[in-house]
């Protein structure tokens, strides 16, 4: 696998564990981590966000990891948009996954193939 993977996550540790189990199978060389900050007034949420961020700081394979963690809650729309803008400041393509998106292993080579096939397609979405 050669395409970087960007992971958008927040405060759910169990889906993250499942996603990382899947990523171990394909071992992406570069991972971008995008996380929103805890919301004010939500008891225990800051601890859940911190737990997820800590968990995502350790990978069992050698890969480059870049993190973009918001200190304060930006809201889903603003955090995802700003996080993906950050990823694409560094990359011309990436596989974007949310924490609860657990693709089959065959998904990754297929996406890489499609990204390569359509890299020069001038149509914007």
Secondary structure, DSSP 8 states (H G I E B T S, - for coil): --S-EEEEE-S-HHHHHHHHHHHHHH--SEEEEEE----TT-TTHHHHHHHHHHHTT--SS--EEEEEE-SS---HHHHHHHHHHHHHHH-S--EEEETT----HHHHHHHHHHHHHTTT-----
